[in-house]
Amino acid sequence: MTEKTTGASYAAAGVDIEAGDRAVELMKEWVKKTQRPEVLGGLGGFAGLFDASALKRYERPLLASATDGVGTKVDIARQLGVYDTIGHDLVAMVMDDIVVCGAEPLFMTDYICVGKVHPERVAAIVKGIAEGCVLAGCALVGGETAEHPGLLGPDDFDVAGAGTGVVEYDRLLGADRIRTGDAVIAMASSGLHSNGYSLVRHVLFDRAKMSLESHVEELGRTLGEELLEPTKIYSLDCMALTRTAEVHAYSHITGGGLAANLARVIPDHLHATVDRSTWTPGAVFDLVGKAGRVEQLELEKTLNMGVGMMAVVPQQSVDVALTALADRGVDAWVAGEILDRGDHTEGATLTGSYAS
């Protein structure tokens, strides 16, 4: 008697289409909260639709686009089983890059890759992305959830996103506007944000043998709570500042640290100097430095050191800018100035010592 064999199936290969459909149903309510008047159609189509006729009010509209992920911070979320904040990080990484040139965030799409679809987990991730989009003023018009069994473990996941914004040509911000004597305004970060986690995880877990559940006195909470603190989203703050005061440029402080990112918007003939004594980095930066005996320059090349966004403004706009940011609850201060390049080989440098 011949044994009957069962044919192969997608489910047998580890892909659960029904679970994916359930995840889509769970996330619909969150995506709906991000809708702008220009968005057409609903979730589930092959492409998100955005009514470009809204751009007719621009004389010469420039579309700004950016894409990014959250890096190894997703592993902290996985270990803690907390999935509804990592989306804030994703939106911040994408939309705060877009707003740097003066663009208004319009819409975003996401990509979530998982080893196994857990509908509630995927919906929690999308909930965080949707909440982040609301904070950035953009719509979430679509996305993709991909199940990769065998490539990722059942609890493993990663997220990425792409966004689009628009800015009037003659209001484009950047290096061309910066002048000698401009002030550099720093805006406080909410913590580590979403960069440098490979170093942070190596230092705190592999070398210092710390636990995510450990209560750290200098942090005032558990290590896991600190590491999962969402990245601050500055998009609406920057847009409001641009409407209120004259702004020449923004710099989003992400991978590479403060000096390297600020240098990206400094013209070749000028130099930005930032005075460390104007602020005190949060306790988490000191913790990483001491636990791993990481040299200060290495920390500064990797982490934001307490500054998540910088604005370059003319001196006459400083008071207005600081007041506008304070009114929005943004902790900001004058951290430096723009000088002639002189003998400097780099576009920006940090000077002095951090305030204690």
N, C-alpha and C positions, 0 to 999 in steps of 0.2 A: 504494500500500500504506500503510495507516494504522499509524503507530508506536504500539506498545502502551505505555500509561502505567501506572505503578505506583501503587497506592493509598497514601495517607498512613498512617503508623503512629506509635505512641508512640515507638518506637526511633528512627525517622527524625527525630522532633522533638527528640531528644536525651535521652530518659529511658530508662534501662536497668534494666528491672524485674529481670532476672536478677542484675545486679550488686547491687541492693538486697537480694535474697534471700540472696545470698552474704554480704553484710555482716551480716545478722541472724544467720546461722549462726555467723560468727566471733565475734560479741559475746556469744553465749549463755553461754559459760563464765565470762565476767567478771561478767555480771549475776547469775549464780547465787551468786557469792561474797558478794553483798550481802544475801542473803535473811534475813529475820527470821521467827520462828515464825508471825507473824500474816499473812504473805503467802500467798495462794492462787493456784494456777495458775502458768503459766510464761510466758515471753516469746513474743509472737506473737498474743496475743488483742487484742480491740478496746479493752479497758480493763484496767488493773491492778487487782487485788483485794486489799483489806486487811481482815482480820477485825476489825471494830469492837467485837466483844464483849470484846476486850482492854481496852477503856476502862471496863468495868463496875467496875473497882477504884477508879475516880475517883468522888468525891462529886458534883462539878460540873465535868466536863471542858470545857476551852476548847480549841478547835482553832485553831492558829496557822498561817497560810499566808503564803508569800512567793514571789516570782518575780524572776528577774534573769538577766543575761547576763555576758559577760566583756569586752565592749567591743572596742576596737581592738587589744587584746593578741593576739587571734586572728591578726592579720597578722604578728606576730613568729613565731608557731608556723608559719604558712604559709611564710614566707621561710626559716626554718631547717629545714623539713621534719620538725619534731618535734611529734607530735600526741598523745602519751600523758601529757602533764602539764596541758594546758589544762582537762581535766575536774576536776582538783583545784580550780582557780580557780572553776569554775562551782559546785561543791558548797559551797565556802567562802562565796561571795557569797550563796547562798540560805540554807543551813542556819545560818550564823552570824548572820543576821538573825533567824531563828526562835528561836534559843537566848537572844537578848537578853531576851525576856520571861519567861525561866525555863522555856520549853517543851522537852520532849524531842523531838528529831527522829524522825519515824516513817518517812516514805517520800518519794520524789522521782521525778519524771518529767523527761525531757529532750527537747529538740527540736534536731535538727542539720539545718541547711540547707546544701546544697552545690551547686556548679555542675555537678559530675559526680561520680557515686558511684565512688569508689575503695574497694572493700570493706575492704582492709587498713587504709586510712587512717581510715575510719569506725569500724572495730573498735578502732583505737588510741585514738580519742577516747573511745569508750565505756569502754574499759579504764581510762582516767584518771578518768572519772566514777564508775565502780564502785569504784575504789580510794579515791576521795574519800568515797564513801558509807560505806565501811568505817571510815574515819577519823572520820566524823561520827556513826557509830552508826545510820544509817538504811538502809532498803532502796531499791533502784532497781527500781520496779515496772513500768516501761514507758517508752515514748518514741516518737519519730517521726523518721524520716530523710526529708527532702524534697529532691528533685533539681530545681533551677531553671535549666536551660540557657537561655542568652540573657539571663537576669537577672543571674547570677553567672558569672564566668569559670570554666574547668574546674578550677582549683586553689583557688578561693575557697570559704570556708565561714564559717558563724557558728553559735554555740551559745547556747541558752537553757535554763532549767529552772525548775521550780516544785516547792515542797516543802511538806509538812504536818507539824506537830508538835502536841503536846498538853501542857497544863499545868493543874494543879488551880487552880480559881478563887481560893482563898484563899492560893495560893502565887505568884500572878502578880506579877512584878517590874516596877518602873517608877517614875515620878516621885512617885506617892503615898507611897512608902516612904521617900524621901530626906529626911534631916533635917540641920539646921545642925550642923556639926562632923564630918560624915561624911568619910572619906578617899576619895580617888580613886586607884585602883591602875591603873597602865598595864601592858599586856602587849606585849612586843616583837613587831614584825612581822617577816616573813621577807624584806622588801624592799618593792618598790613595790606588791605585791599586784596588784589588777586595776583600779585607778582612775588616771586622769590620763594614760593612754597617748597620747592625742591631743596633749597638751602635750609629753610626753616624746619622742615620735616627731618632732614638729616641731622641737624643740630639738636633739636629737642627730643626726638625719638631715638635715633641711632646712637648719639653720643651721650646725651644727658639722661636717656632712659626715662623720660617723663611720660605721663599718661594723660590722655585727653580728659579723663575724669578728675584729674588732680586739681584741687583748689589752689590757685597761686595768689598769695597774699598781695603782692605788688600789683597784680592785675585786678584784684577785687572780684574775681569770678574764676570759673574753671578754665583750664587751658583750652578745652574744646570750644567753649563759648567765645573766647577771645579769637581763636583762629577762624571761626566761622562767621565772625562779624561781617555783615555785608559791605561791599564796596560802596562808598558814597557816590550818588549820582548827581553830578553838577550841572547837567544840561540846562534845566530851567533857570538855575541861578546865573549861569553864564549868559543866557539869552536876556534875562532881565537886566543884568549888568550892562550889556551892550546897548540896550535901549536907554539906559539911565545915564551912563557916562561914556566918555570917549575911551575906547579900548583899541590897542594896536595889535595885540596878539594874546593867545592863550597857549599854555603847554600842559598837556595831560601827563602827570607823572606816573609812569608805568614801568615796564621792564627796562632796566638800565639805570634807574635811579634819577634823582633830581637834576643833577648837572647835565647829564647826557640828553635828557628829554628837553630841558630848557634850551640847550644849545641847538636843537633842531629848528627853532624858530628865530634864531639870532643871525642877522646878516654877517657876511664874512668880514666886514670892516668894523664890526662892533663886538663888544664883549659884555656878558652879564656877570656881575659879581653878587653872590648871595651870602649874607652874614648869618652864620649859624647861631650867633648869640641872640637872635631875635625870637627864637622859640626853643621849647624843650620837647624832644621827641617822646612819644608815649612809652610807657613802661615795657611794652612788648618788644620794642627795638633793643632796649638795654638787656632784656632777658635773652634774646637771641645772641647778642654780641657776647655776653658773659658766658652763657652756657656752651658756646662753641669756640670761645676765644677768637672770635672773628674780628679782624682788624677793622677799624672805623671806615677806612676807604673801601674795603670790600663790602661792608654793610651798605655804604652809600651808593655803590655801583649796582646793588641788587634790590634794595628796599626803598620805599618812598620817604622814610624817616619822619613821617608825620605831616607831609605835604602831598595832597592829592591833585591839586590843580594850581597853576600860576597864571596870573594876568599881567601883561605889560601895558602900562597906561602912562600918559603924559603926567608930569608933576601936578599940573593944575586940576587933574581929574582924581587925584588920590583921595581927598576927603569925601567927595561924592561917591566914589567907588566903595570905600570902606563902609560908609553909611548904608549904601544900598545892600551890600552883602550882610551887614549886621541886621538889617531889617528883615532879611530872609533867614536869619538864624545861622548864617555861615560864619564860622570863626576865621577871620582873615587879618593880615597885618602886612606892613611894608617890610619886605625881607631883603631887598637889594636894589641895585640900579644898573642902568646901561651906560657903559663907558666906551671910549674909542678902543679898538682892538690892541693897539700898541704892540708890546712884545708877547702878548698872550697867543698861544698856539691853539687853544681850545675856545669854544664859543661861550662857555660858562664855567665858573669855578666857585667853590664854597670856601669861605674864609672864616677865621675865628673859631671859637669853641661854643658848643651848645650851652644854652642857659641851664643852670641846675635848678 
